[in-house]
Amino acid sequence: MLARPRKQRRSDVNERIKKIHSAIADKLMLQPELFEEVEKTLETRYHNKMMRYGSYLLWKGIIEARHQPDVFKALLLADDERTANLRRETIFVGILSEDERAAIFAG
């Protein structure tokens, strides 16, 4: 069995997470009322000290761009390392069902 280098595995995981967030962005644009839960999650995590202020500001900026769908999606799916790390601790929990998540990787 061949082992993939750690950097390659991390890259693969980042791409999977990015695919999920792309689907999340699409669903949020179709159902903007879901942003209420996202904002609650953000505020709860920040106030419970589960997130640093810098991450809070980045998430807040992404959310505030929701009225410009192209900008929102571009910010959420940015390829820089900081945004990739941010997506790993997503605030968009519960937006996709398990079936929706499975469909992303099945097709």
The 8 nearest C-alpha neighbors of each residue, nearest first, counted from 0:
[[1, 2, 3, 4, 8, 5, 7, 6],
 [2, 0, 3, 4, 5, 8, 7, 6],
 [1, 3, 4, 0, 5, 8, 7, 6],
 [4, 2, 7, 5, 1, 8, 6, 0],
 [3, 5, 7, 6, 2, 8, 9, 1],
 [4, 6, 8, 7, 9, 3, 10, 2],
 [5, 7, 9, 4, 8, 10, 3, 11],
 [6, 8, 10, 4, 9, 5, 11, 3],
 [9, 7, 11, 5, 10, 6, 12, 3],
 [10, 8, 12, 6, 7, 11, 13, 5],
 [9, 11, 7, 13, 8, 12, 6, 14],
 [12, 10, 8, 14, 13, 9, 7, 15],
 [13, 11, 15, 9, 14, 10, 16, 8],
 [12, 14, 10, 16, 11, 15, 17, 9],
 [15, 13, 17, 11, 12, 16, 18, 10],
 [16, 14, 12, 18, 17, 13, 11, 19],
 [17, 15, 13, 19, 14, 18, 12, 20],
 [16, 18, 14, 20, 15, 19, 13, 21],
 [19, 17, 21, 15, 20, 16, 14, 22],
 [18, 20, 16, 22, 17, 21, 23, 15],
 [21, 19, 23, 17, 22, 18, 24, 16],
 [20, 22, 18, 24, 23, 19, 17, 25],
 [21, 23, 25, 19, 20, 24, 26, 18],
 [22, 24, 20, 26, 21, 25, 27, 19],
 [25, 23, 27, 21, 22, 26, 20, 72],
 [24, 26, 22, 28, 23, 27, 21, 29],
 [27, 25, 29, 23, 28, 24, 30, 22],
 [28, 26, 30, 31, 24, 29, 25, 23],
 [27, 29, 25, 26, 31, 30, 24, 68],
 [30, 28, 26, 27, 31, 25, 24, 32],
 [29, 31, 27, 32, 28, 26, 33, 34],
 [32, 30, 27, 33, 28, 34, 29, 26],
 [31, 33, 34, 30, 35, 27, 36, 29],
 [34, 32, 31, 35, 36, 30, 27, 37],
 [33, 35, 37, 32, 36, 31, 38, 27],
 [34, 36, 38, 33, 37, 32, 39, 31],
 [37, 35, 39, 38, 34, 33, 40, 32],
 [36, 38, 34, 40, 39, 35, 91, 90],
 [37, 39, 41, 35, 40, 36, 34, 42],
 [40, 38, 36, 42, 41, 37, 43, 35],
 [39, 41, 37, 43, 38, 42, 90, 44],
 [42, 40, 38, 44, 39, 43, 90, 45],
 [41, 43, 45, 39, 44, 40, 46, 38],
 [44, 42, 40, 46, 45, 41, 47, 39],
 [45, 43, 49, 47, 41, 42, 46, 50],
 [44, 46, 50, 48, 42, 47, 43, 49],
 [45, 47, 43, 48, 44, 42, 49, 50],
 [48, 46, 44, 45, 49, 43, 50, 42],
 [49, 47, 45, 46, 50, 44, 51, 43],
 [50, 48, 44, 47, 45, 51, 46, 43],
 [51, 49, 45, 48, 44, 54, 55, 52],
 [52, 50, 54, 53, 55, 45, 48, 49],
 [51, 53, 55, 54, 56, 50, 45, 57],
 [54, 52, 56, 55, 51, 57, 50, 58],
 [55, 53, 57, 56, 51, 52, 58, 50],
 [54, 56, 52, 58, 53, 57, 59, 51],
 [57, 55, 59, 53, 54, 58, 60, 52],
 [58, 56, 54, 60, 59, 55, 53, 61],
 [57, 59, 61, 55, 60, 56, 54, 62],
 [58, 60, 56, 62, 57, 61, 55, 63],
 [61, 59, 63, 57, 58, 62, 56, 64],
 [60, 62, 58, 64, 59, 63, 71, 74],
 [63, 61, 59, 64, 60, 65, 58, 71],
 [62, 64, 60, 65, 61, 59, 66, 71],
 [63, 65, 71, 62, 61, 66, 67, 70],
 [66, 64, 71, 67, 63, 62, 68, 61],
 [65, 67, 64, 68, 63, 71, 70, 28],
 [66, 68, 65, 70, 64, 69, 71, 72],
 [69, 67, 71, 70, 65, 66, 72, 28],
 [70, 68, 72, 71, 67, 73, 74, 65],
 [69, 71, 73, 67, 68, 72, 74, 64],
 [72, 70, 64, 68, 65, 74, 69, 73],
 [71, 73, 75, 69, 74, 70, 76, 68],
 [72, 74, 70, 76, 71, 75, 77, 69],
 [75, 73, 77, 71, 72, 76, 61, 70],
 [74, 76, 72, 73, 77, 71, 61, 82],
 [77, 75, 73, 74, 72, 17, 78, 21],
 [78, 76, 74, 79, 73, 75, 82, 83],
 [79, 77, 76, 80, 83, 82, 81, 17],
 [78, 80, 81, 82, 77, 83, 84, 76],
 [79, 81, 83, 82, 84, 78, 85, 77],
 [82, 80, 84, 83, 79, 85, 78, 86],
 [81, 83, 85, 84, 80, 79, 86, 77],
 [84, 82, 80, 86, 85, 81, 79, 13],
 [85, 83, 87, 81, 82, 86, 80, 88],
 [84, 86, 82, 87, 83, 88, 81, 89],
 [85, 87, 89, 83, 88, 84, 82, 16],
 [86, 88, 84, 85, 89, 83, 16, 13],
 [89, 87, 86, 85, 90, 84, 91, 50],
 [90, 88, 86, 91, 87, 85, 92, 20],
 [89, 91, 92, 41, 40, 37, 88, 86],
 [92, 90, 89, 37, 94, 93, 23, 40],
 [93, 91, 90, 94, 89, 37, 95, 40],
 [92, 94, 95, 91, 96, 36, 37, 97],
 [95, 93, 92, 91, 23, 96, 33, 26],
 [96, 94, 93, 99, 100, 97, 23, 92],
 [95, 97, 99, 98, 100, 94, 93, 101],
 [96, 98, 100, 99, 101, 95, 102, 93],
 [99, 97, 101, 96, 100, 102, 95, 103],
 [100, 98, 96, 102, 97, 101, 95, 103],
 [99, 101, 97, 103, 98, 102, 96, 95],
 [102, 100, 98, 103, 99, 104, 105, 97],
 [103, 101, 105, 99, 104, 100, 106, 98],
 [104, 102, 100, 101, 105, 106, 99, 19],
 [103, 105, 102, 101, 106, 100, 15, 18],
 [106, 104, 102, 103, 101, 100, 99, 98],
 [105, 104, 103, 102, 101, 100, 99, 18]]
